[in-house]
Amino acid sequence: MTLFDGIIARRVETPDLTVNVLERDGDDPATPPERTIVFVHGNVSSSLFWQPLMLDLPTDLRVIAIDLRGYGGTEHAPIDATRGMRDFSDDVRATLTALEIPTAHFVGWSMGAGVIMQYALEHSVLSLTLEAPISPYGVGGTRPDGSRLTDDDAGCGGGTVNPDFVQRLIDHDMSDDPNSPRSVFRSGYVAPGFQTPHEDVWVESMLTTSTATGNYPGDSVTSESWPGFAAGRIGVLNAMAPGHCDLSGIVGLDPKPPVLWIHGRLDPIVSDASFYDYNNLGKLGIVPDWPGDDIAPPQAMVSQTRDVLARYADGGGEVTELDLEDVGHTPHLERPAEFRHALLEVIGYVGHPSDPAPPTETIILRSSD
């Protein structure tokens, strides 16, 4: 029901778990790495979200979308949050090894962008496309320079999630009630007014999220700092806490693969004023007793990414930014044509337009010619 015509799913056995991948029917397994693209989804989603883009890409490319552990059709294995994104990136590596793909172009969305940044720190990549990426310094609890606000990452991790939303994932809630996955998709994943005929597929994808111990959202511990809890040591959201997740080392990659950064200005999740940041919710008065900007400032997620990628470029890396107006957290769904073209440019499938454009001339031919 959730697979589009032309997309096939298969299970890949790795040493640690069975991984579900999506491919296009007819793609050639002998396609070289230079024309192979690997897609990695974000949190509370799965590879199903990549299907329209996969089908829209040229047929002489090989495209593969991987379900991370605890999502989609991949086994639900617990996540050691103290390893940051490494459990996920290790699974990606094991999957590609089983498929005999030594390297490829990588596209990561949101948390998936964090996964492919971690992958690039340890393995060869041909390019990185970062769509609405988490900050290179993790999620929550950091100053603009990436330094942590507290030693225990107060206000971050598994304790930030509304328990009612978790219960609705467990109940496989397809309604449009407040706190339902469908309502979260409409308010958090896409810009206001965005319409899609495939909304049921995207909601089904969100509902594949495992809520077993060690998966989503993860545990929390008490904290002496506001708001009274801090990141734990297991589960998805704790793996993105700044004490466990620091991806800023991509600045030192050598060689430096080209990077494409795509993000929407109306993204409420990854933002300098994120509605998913506890410190920002405190500043807005939604969470009481906020101690102020000096102690608990909102995380400048987009600005942090821009600063890290600027240093990447200063070090000789090629960085292209696609900053989209009127777009939310899923540019590949909301602006597919622009996303597709930018991706084909960064992988070298099409050339970059000349800037400035070359001069033109007019040639007038006589009818007799």
Buried (B, 14 or more C-beta within 10 A) or exposed (E): EBEBEEBEBEEBEBEEBBBBBBBBEEBEEEBEBBBBBBBBBBBBBBBBBBBBBBBEBEEEBBBBBBBBBBBBBBBBBBBBBBBBBBBBBBBBBBBBBBBEBEBBBBBBBBBBBBBBBBBBBEBEBBBBBBBBBBBBBBBBBBEEEBEBBBEBBBBBBBBBBEEEBBEBBEEEBBEEEEBBBBBBBBEBBBBEEBEBEBBEBBBBBBBBBBBEEBBBBBBBBEBEBBBEBBBBBBBBBBBBBBBBBBBBEBBEBEEBBBBBBBBBEBBBBBBBBBBBBBBBBBBEEEBEEBEEEEBBBBBBBBEBBBBBBBBBBEEEBBBBBBEBEEBBBBBBBBBBEBBBBBBBBBBBBEEEEEEEEEEEEEEEEEEEE
